[in-house]
Amino acid sequence: MIILAATPIGNLGDASGRLIEVLENAEVIAAEDTRTTQRLLRALEIENRPRLIALHDHNEKHKAAELAALAADEDIVVVSDAGMPAVSDPGYGLVAAAVDAGVTVTAIPGPSAVLTALAISGLPTDRFTFEGFLPRKPRERRAALGNLAAEPRTMLFFESPARLASSLADMGAAFGDDRRIAVCRELTKFYEEVRRGTASELAAWAEHGVKGEIVVVVEGAAPVAVSAEDAAAYVQALVDSGIRLKDACSEVAAATGLSSRDLYQQALAARQK
Protein backbone atom coordinates (compact mmCIF):
# COMPACT_ATOMS: atom_id res chain seq x y z
CA MET A 1 0.00 0.00 0.00
CA ILE A 2 1.07 3.58 -0.70
CA ILE A 3 0.26 5.97 2.16
CA LEU A 4 0.51 9.66 1.29
CA ALA A 5 1.14 11.43 4.61
CA ALA A 6 0.66 15.17 4.98
CA THR A 7 3.28 16.74 7.25
CA PRO A 8 3.26 20.14 9.00
CA ILE A 9 3.94 23.17 6.80
CA GLY A 10 5.49 25.06 9.70
CA ASN A 11 3.86 24.37 13.05
CA LEU A 12 4.71 20.97 14.54
CA GLY A 13 1.47 21.14 16.51
CA ASP A 14 -0.37 20.45 13.25
CA ALA A 15 1.02 16.89 13.11
CA SER A 16 -2.04 14.68 13.50
CA GLY A 17 -2.28 11.67 15.79
CA ARG A 18 -2.66 9.46 12.71
CA LEU A 19 0.52 10.87 11.18
CA ILE A 20 2.51 10.23 14.33
CA GLU A 21 1.12 6.70 14.65
CA VAL A 22 1.97 5.86 11.04
CA LEU A 23 5.49 7.27 11.32
CA GLU A 24 6.06 5.38 14.57
CA ASN A 25 5.19 2.10 12.85
CA ALA A 26 6.53 2.72 9.35
CA GLU A 27 9.10 0.30 7.97
CA VAL A 28 9.71 2.20 4.74
CA ILE A 29 9.37 5.94 4.11
CA ALA A 30 9.81 7.51 0.68
CA ALA A 31 10.91 11.07 1.42
CA GLU A 32 11.46 14.14 -0.73
CA ASP A 33 14.55 14.91 1.39
CA THR A 34 15.65 12.18 3.81
CA ARG A 35 17.48 14.71 6.00
CA THR A 36 14.34 16.81 6.41
CA THR A 37 12.36 13.69 7.30
CA GLN A 38 14.97 12.64 9.87
CA ARG A 39 14.66 16.07 11.50
CA LEU A 40 10.87 15.71 11.53
CA LEU A 41 11.07 12.32 13.23
CA ARG A 42 13.37 13.75 15.89
CA ALA A 43 11.18 16.84 16.40
CA LEU A 44 8.11 14.64 16.87
CA GLU A 45 10.11 12.47 19.30
CA ILE A 46 9.54 9.39 17.16
CA GLU A 47 12.08 6.71 18.05
CA ASN A 48 11.29 4.51 15.06
CA ARG A 49 14.10 4.42 12.49
CA PRO A 50 12.50 3.22 9.25
CA ARG A 51 14.29 2.63 5.98
CA LEU A 52 14.38 5.97 4.16
CA ILE A 53 14.27 6.10 0.36
CA ALA A 54 14.78 9.37 -1.49
CA LEU A 55 11.89 10.28 -3.82
CA HIS A 56 12.29 13.67 -5.43
CA ASP A 57 11.75 15.49 -8.71
CA HIS A 58 14.99 14.21 -10.21
CA ASN A 59 14.49 10.49 -9.58
CA GLU A 60 10.73 9.91 -9.30
CA LYS A 61 10.37 8.95 -12.96
CA HIS A 62 12.87 6.13 -12.48
CA LYS A 63 11.88 5.16 -8.92
CA ALA A 64 8.09 5.06 -9.35
CA ALA A 65 7.74 1.56 -10.83
CA GLU A 66 10.26 0.11 -8.37
CA LEU A 67 8.49 1.60 -5.34
CA ALA A 68 5.06 0.62 -6.66
CA ALA A 69 6.26 -2.98 -6.94
CA LEU A 70 7.64 -2.81 -3.39
CA ALA A 71 4.33 -1.40 -2.14
CA ALA A 72 2.54 -4.49 -3.44
CA ASP A 73 4.15 -6.42 -0.58
CA GLU A 74 4.59 -3.83 2.16
CA ASP A 75 3.35 -0.40 3.15
CA ILE A 76 5.32 2.62 1.96
CA VAL A 77 4.71 5.94 3.67
CA VAL A 78 5.32 8.89 1.32
CA VAL A 79 6.19 12.31 2.70
CA SER A 80 7.32 15.58 1.16
CA ASP A 81 9.27 18.29 2.97
CA ALA A 82 5.98 19.94 4.00
CA GLY A 83 2.29 19.49 3.26
CA MET A 84 0.61 16.86 1.11
CA PRO A 85 2.82 14.79 -1.23
CA ALA A 86 1.93 14.95 -4.95
CA VAL A 87 0.59 18.52 -4.66
CA SER A 88 3.38 20.56 -6.27
CA ASP A 89 5.70 18.02 -4.64
CA PRO A 90 6.92 14.53 -5.57
CA GLY A 91 4.31 11.78 -5.40
CA TYR A 92 2.13 11.98 -8.49
CA GLY A 93 4.36 9.71 -10.56
CA LEU A 94 4.43 7.11 -7.80
CA VAL A 95 0.66 7.24 -7.33
CA ALA A 96 0.11 6.83 -11.09
CA ALA A 97 2.48 3.83 -11.16
CA ALA A 98 0.75 2.29 -8.14
CA VAL A 99 -2.69 2.71 -9.70
CA ASP A 100 -1.47 1.10 -12.92
CA ALA A 101 -0.06 -1.81 -10.91
CA GLY A 102 -3.25 -2.28 -8.91
CA VAL A 103 -1.61 -1.20 -5.65
CA THR A 104 -3.85 0.47 -3.06
CA VAL A 105 -3.24 4.19 -2.48
CA THR A 106 -4.55 6.02 0.57
CA ALA A 107 -3.79 9.28 2.35
CA ILE A 108 -3.48 10.80 5.78
CA PRO A 109 -4.99 14.27 5.37
CA GLY A 110 -3.31 17.19 7.00
CA PRO A 111 -1.82 20.65 6.52
CA SER A 112 -2.01 22.25 3.08
CA ALA A 113 -0.54 25.64 2.20
CA VAL A 114 -2.95 25.90 -0.73
CA LEU A 115 -6.16 25.39 1.23
CA THR A 116 -4.92 27.39 4.23
CA ALA A 117 -4.11 30.39 2.02
CA LEU A 118 -7.43 30.12 0.20
CA ALA A 119 -9.39 29.99 3.45
CA ILE A 120 -7.78 33.09 4.99
CA SER A 121 -7.39 35.15 1.81
CA GLY A 122 -10.80 36.80 1.99
CA LEU A 123 -11.39 35.90 -1.66
CA PRO A 124 -14.13 33.58 -3.03
CA THR A 125 -13.58 29.97 -2.03
CA ASP A 126 -16.43 28.22 -3.85
CA ARG A 127 -14.41 27.65 -7.05
CA PHE A 128 -10.64 27.89 -7.34
CA THR A 129 -7.67 26.69 -9.37
CA PHE A 130 -4.16 25.91 -8.15
CA GLU A 131 -1.50 26.92 -10.69
CA GLY A 132 1.65 25.96 -8.77
CA PHE A 133 4.81 27.95 -9.52
CA LEU A 134 4.80 30.42 -12.38
CA PRO A 135 7.59 30.12 -14.98
CA ARG A 136 10.86 31.72 -13.90
CA LYS A 137 11.57 33.47 -17.18
CA PRO A 138 9.69 36.80 -17.47
CA ARG A 139 8.46 36.22 -21.03
CA GLU A 140 7.07 32.77 -20.21
CA ARG A 141 5.56 34.02 -16.96
CA ARG A 142 3.75 36.85 -18.73
CA ALA A 143 2.41 34.45 -21.34
CA ALA A 144 1.12 32.10 -18.63
CA LEU A 145 -0.61 34.95 -16.82
CA GLY A 146 -2.06 36.23 -20.09
CA ASN A 147 -3.68 32.85 -20.64
CA LEU A 148 -5.32 33.15 -17.21
CA ALA A 149 -6.64 36.69 -17.64
CA ALA A 150 -10.22 35.51 -18.19
CA GLU A 151 -10.12 32.72 -15.57
CA PRO A 152 -13.24 33.26 -13.40
CA ARG A 153 -12.12 31.10 -10.49
CA THR A 154 -9.92 32.28 -7.62
CA MET A 155 -6.31 31.45 -8.57
CA LEU A 156 -3.53 30.29 -6.26
CA PHE A 157 0.18 30.38 -7.03
CA PHE A 158 3.36 29.46 -5.22
CA GLU A 159 6.15 32.01 -5.62
CA SER A 160 9.68 32.54 -4.37
CA PRO A 161 10.55 35.70 -2.39
CA ALA A 162 13.10 36.72 -5.05
CA ARG A 163 10.49 36.76 -7.84
CA LEU A 164 7.45 37.94 -5.88
CA ALA A 165 7.64 41.64 -6.78
CA SER A 166 8.11 41.01 -10.50
CA SER A 167 5.36 38.37 -10.55
CA LEU A 168 2.94 40.74 -8.84
CA ALA A 169 3.78 43.46 -11.36
CA ASP A 170 3.14 41.01 -14.19
CA MET A 171 -0.18 40.04 -12.60
CA GLY A 172 -1.19 43.68 -12.60
CA ALA A 173 -0.34 43.96 -16.30
CA ALA A 174 -2.20 40.74 -17.19
CA PHE A 175 -5.23 41.03 -14.92
CA GLY A 176 -5.57 44.79 -14.38
CA ASP A 177 -4.88 46.59 -11.12
CA ASP A 178 -8.45 46.29 -9.88
CA ARG A 179 -8.12 42.58 -9.06
CA ARG A 180 -7.97 41.76 -5.36
CA ILE A 181 -4.85 39.82 -4.32
CA ALA A 182 -3.70 38.30 -1.04
CA VAL A 183 -0.08 37.36 -0.40
CA CYS A 184 0.09 34.73 2.33
CA ARG A 185 3.53 34.30 3.88
CA GLU A 186 4.95 31.78 6.40
CA LEU A 187 1.59 30.11 7.01
CA THR A 188 1.20 28.48 10.46
CA LYS A 189 4.60 29.84 11.52
CA PHE A 190 5.52 32.51 14.08
CA TYR A 191 5.86 35.24 11.42
CA GLU A 192 2.67 34.35 9.53
CA GLU A 193 1.47 37.34 7.53
CA VAL A 194 -1.29 38.09 5.03
CA ARG A 195 -1.03 41.21 2.87
CA ARG A 196 -4.07 42.20 0.86
CA GLY A 197 -4.34 44.79 -1.88
CA THR A 198 -3.89 45.44 -5.57
CA ALA A 199 -1.03 44.12 -7.66
CA SER A 200 0.74 47.50 -7.71
CA GLU A 201 0.37 48.00 -3.96
CA LEU A 202 1.70 44.56 -3.17
CA ALA A 203 4.51 44.78 -5.73
CA ALA A 204 5.70 48.01 -4.10
CA TRP A 205 5.65 46.30 -0.69
CA ALA A 206 7.50 43.24 -1.99
CA GLU A 207 10.24 45.42 -3.56
CA HIS A 208 11.59 46.06 -0.05
CA GLY A 209 12.31 42.35 0.37
CA VAL A 210 10.17 39.45 1.52
CA LYS A 211 11.21 36.20 3.17
CA GLY A 212 9.64 32.80 3.67
CA GLU A 213 7.25 30.44 1.92
CA ILE A 214 4.67 32.34 -0.12
CA VAL A 215 1.24 31.63 -1.60
CA VAL A 216 -0.37 34.29 -3.81
CA VAL A 217 -4.17 34.23 -4.04
CA VAL A 218 -5.77 36.19 -6.90
CA GLU A 219 -9.41 37.06 -7.45
CA GLY A 220 -10.91 35.54 -10.59
CA ALA A 221 -12.09 37.58 -13.55
CA ALA A 222 -15.55 39.11 -13.38
CA PRO A 223 -18.11 37.50 -15.72
CA VAL A 224 -18.15 39.11 -19.16
CA ALA A 225 -21.47 40.71 -20.07
CA VAL A 226 -22.61 39.19 -23.38
CA SER A 227 -25.94 38.74 -25.07
CA ALA A 228 -27.67 35.37 -25.19
CA GLU A 229 -27.09 35.30 -28.95
CA ASP A 230 -23.33 35.90 -28.60
CA ALA A 231 -23.12 33.28 -25.86
CA ALA A 232 -24.90 30.76 -28.09
CA ALA A 233 -22.46 31.53 -30.91
CA TYR A 234 -19.57 31.04 -28.49
CA VAL A 235 -20.97 27.65 -27.46
CA GLN A 236 -21.33 26.60 -31.09
CA ALA A 237 -17.78 27.70 -31.88
CA LEU A 238 -16.46 25.53 -29.05
CA VAL A 239 -18.52 22.58 -30.23
CA ASP A 240 -17.23 23.06 -33.77
CA SER A 241 -13.67 22.92 -32.37
CA GLY A 242 -14.36 19.45 -30.94
CA ILE A 243 -15.53 20.19 -27.40
CA ARG A 244 -18.58 18.31 -26.11
CA LEU A 245 -21.75 20.42 -25.95
CA LYS A 246 -22.12 19.98 -22.19
CA ASP A 247 -18.52 21.03 -21.58
CA ALA A 248 -18.84 23.97 -23.98
CA CYS A 249 -21.92 25.21 -22.11
CA SER A 250 -20.12 24.91 -18.77
CA GLU A 251 -17.14 26.89 -20.08
CA VAL A 252 -19.27 29.68 -21.50
CA ALA A 253 -21.40 29.79 -18.35
CA ALA A 254 -18.27 30.19 -16.19
CA ALA A 255 -17.01 33.03 -18.38
CA THR A 256 -20.32 34.91 -18.70
CA GLY A 257 -22.34 34.13 -15.59
CA LEU A 258 -25.18 32.73 -17.70
CA SER A 259 -26.91 29.49 -16.83
CA SER A 260 -25.19 26.40 -18.20
CA ARG A 261 -28.55 24.61 -18.32
CA ASP A 262 -30.16 27.45 -20.30
CA LEU A 263 -27.25 27.48 -22.76
CA TYR A 264 -27.57 23.73 -23.22
CA GLN A 265 -31.32 23.88 -23.85
CA GLN A 266 -30.83 26.78 -26.24
CA ALA A 267 -28.22 24.82 -28.20
CA LEU A 268 -30.48 21.77 -28.44
CA ALA A 269 -33.37 23.91 -29.64
CA ALA A 270 -31.16 25.50 -32.30
CA ARG A 271 -30.23 22.05 -33.61
CA GLN A 272 -33.89 21.16 -34.09
CA LYS A 273 -34.63 24.16 -36.31
N, C-alpha and C positions, 0 to 999 in steps of 0.2 A: 504494500500500500504506500502511496505517496501522501504525506501529510504536510500541507502548506501551513506554516505557523507564522502568524503575524507577531512581530516583536515591537517593543516600544519605539516610538519615533523621537523620544527625548526624555520622558519621565518614566523611571523604572517602576513607579507605582501603577503604571498602566499594564504591566505584565499580568495576564489573567491567571487564575488558578489552574485552568486547563493547560495553558502554555507551560507553566512551571512543572506540572505533573508529567507532561509529555517529554520535556527536556530531561527531567530526572530519570526517566525510564528509557530514553532513546539509546539505541545501539549504534545507529548511523545517522549523521546529520550532514546534509549537503548544504554548504554555507557559501554565501557570496564572498565573504572574506573570513577565513578560519580564525584569524587573529581577533577580529571584532567579535566573533561568536564566542571565543574563549573568554574574552573580557566580560561578555554578557553573562556567561555561566558563572563566573566568579562574582559578579555584581549581584546576581540573584541567589548567591550562596548555594549553588547546585554542585554537589560533590561528584556527580556522575561525570565520567570522562569517556564519552562516546567516540567512535571513529569519525573523524571529520574529513569530508571530501569537498574540495573546492569546486564550486559551480558558479561561474561568472560569465560575463558577456563574451569573453574571448575563448572559452572552452565548452560552452553549453551545447553548441551544435554537434560537437564530437562526443560529449559525455552523455547526452540525453538517452540514447538507445541503451547504453551500458547500464545507466542507473535505473532505467525503466525495467530492464531485465532483472536487475538485483531486487527491485521493489516487488517483483512477482513472488519472491520467497521471504522477504522480510520488510518491515516498515522502514521507510526513509523519511526523516523529518527534514523539510526544506525551509531554510530561513534566509532572508536577505539582511543587509546591514541594519535596516529599520523599516517597519511597516509590513505590508503584505507582499510576499514573493509573487512574481509574475506581473505586478502592476508597476511598470516602468523600472523593473528590476528583473534579474534572472528568474526563470521558473516556467515561462510559457512554453519554451521548447521541450522541457522535460514533461510537462503536463500533456502536451500534444503527443509525445512519444508514448507516454503511459496509456493514454486513451486508445491509441492505435494498437497497443499490445494487449488491451483488455485488462489493464491493471487499475485497481480502484484508486481514485483520487478524492481526498477530502481536505477540509481546511479547518483551522482554528481561527475564528475571526478575532480581530483585534484592532489596534490603532491604525489609522489611515490618514496621511497628510492631506490627501485629496478630499475626503469626506469631511474632515475636521475644518479645513479651510472653507469649503462650501457652506457648511453649517453656520459659521461665524461671520461670513463675509457681508451679510446683509443684502445679498443679491438673490434673485429667484432660485429656488432649489427644486422646483417641480420637474424641470427638464434641464439636463446639463451634459456637457461633453468634455472629456479629459483629453488634452492634446499633448501631454508629456512635455519634453524639452523642445523648444523652438530650434531651428537650425542655427549653428554658430555664425556662419557667414552672413553678413548683412543683406546681400542681394537675395539669398535663398530665404532668409527670415522674412523679408518684406513680401516676397512672393507667397509664402505660406500664410501670412496674415491677410494678404489681399484675397486669398481664396476663402477666408473665413469672415470676410466683411459682412456678408448677409446672413451669417449663422444666427438663428433666432434663440438658440439655447445659451444658457450661461456657460462660459468657457473657462477651463482651468488649465494653467500651464505651470510647469516647473521652470525655474530660471536660476542661474548662478548670480551671485552678488556682482561679479565683474561685468556682466552683460545686462543687468537689470535696467539701468538708466537708458541705454540705447534701445532695448526691447520695448520699454514703455513709450519712448518717443516714436518708435515705429508703429506701435499700437494706435497712438494718437493719429498718425498719418493715415493708417489703414481704416480705422473705425470712426474717426472723428473725435473731437475732444469733448463731446457731450456724453460719451459712454461712461458709466460708473465703473470704477475699478477698485479692488481691494488687494493690497499686498500683505500677505500673511507670512510673518517671519518667525522662525524658531518656535514653532507650535509645540505646546505642552512643556516647554523649557522655561527656565527662570526669566529669560529676557523675551518672552513671547510678546509680539507686537503686531497690531493690525493697523495699517494706514489706508484710509479710504479717500478717494478723490478722483480727479480727472487724470488723463494720461500725462498732460503737461505738468500738473501740480506734483504728481508722484515722480516723474522723471527729474524734476528740479530737486526734489528731496533726495532721490537716490544718487544724484551727482556728487553729493557730499560723502558718499561711501556707506555701504550697507554690508553687514556681515550675516552669516548664518544660512540655514536652509530656507528656501523661499518658494511660496506658491502664489501665483498671480491669478486672481479671479476677475473675470471680465463680463460685464452685462452683455446679453445677447442683443442682436439687432432688433429694432422695433418692426412690427409687421408692416409690409409695404401696402399702401392703399391702392388697390386695383379694382377695376370693374369686374363683374361676374363674367362678362364676355372675354376680357383679357385673360382672366384666370382659366377659363375653359380652353382658350387657345394655348396657354402655357401647358396645361395638362396634356392636350393632344400632341404638342411638340415633344414632350417627354415620352409619351407612348410611342410616337413615331421613331424615337431614338432607341427604342428597345426596352424601355422600363415598363413594368407591369402597371396596369391602370390603377390598381389599389395603391401601389407605392407612389405613383405619380401624383395621385390626389393627396396623399399624406404629405408629400414634399411641398406641393403648392399651398396646402392648408397651413403648414408650419411657417412658410414665408409670407403669407398674406393675412393670416388670422381668420380666413374663411373656413367654413365647415367642410371637413374632409368627406363626410357623408353626402352633403349637398353637391359637392363637386363630382362625386362618383355617380350619383343619380342623374345629374345633368349630362355627364358624359355618356351614360347608357341611353338616355333619351335622344341625344344627338345621333347615336348610331342607328336608331330605329327610324329616323326620318328618311 
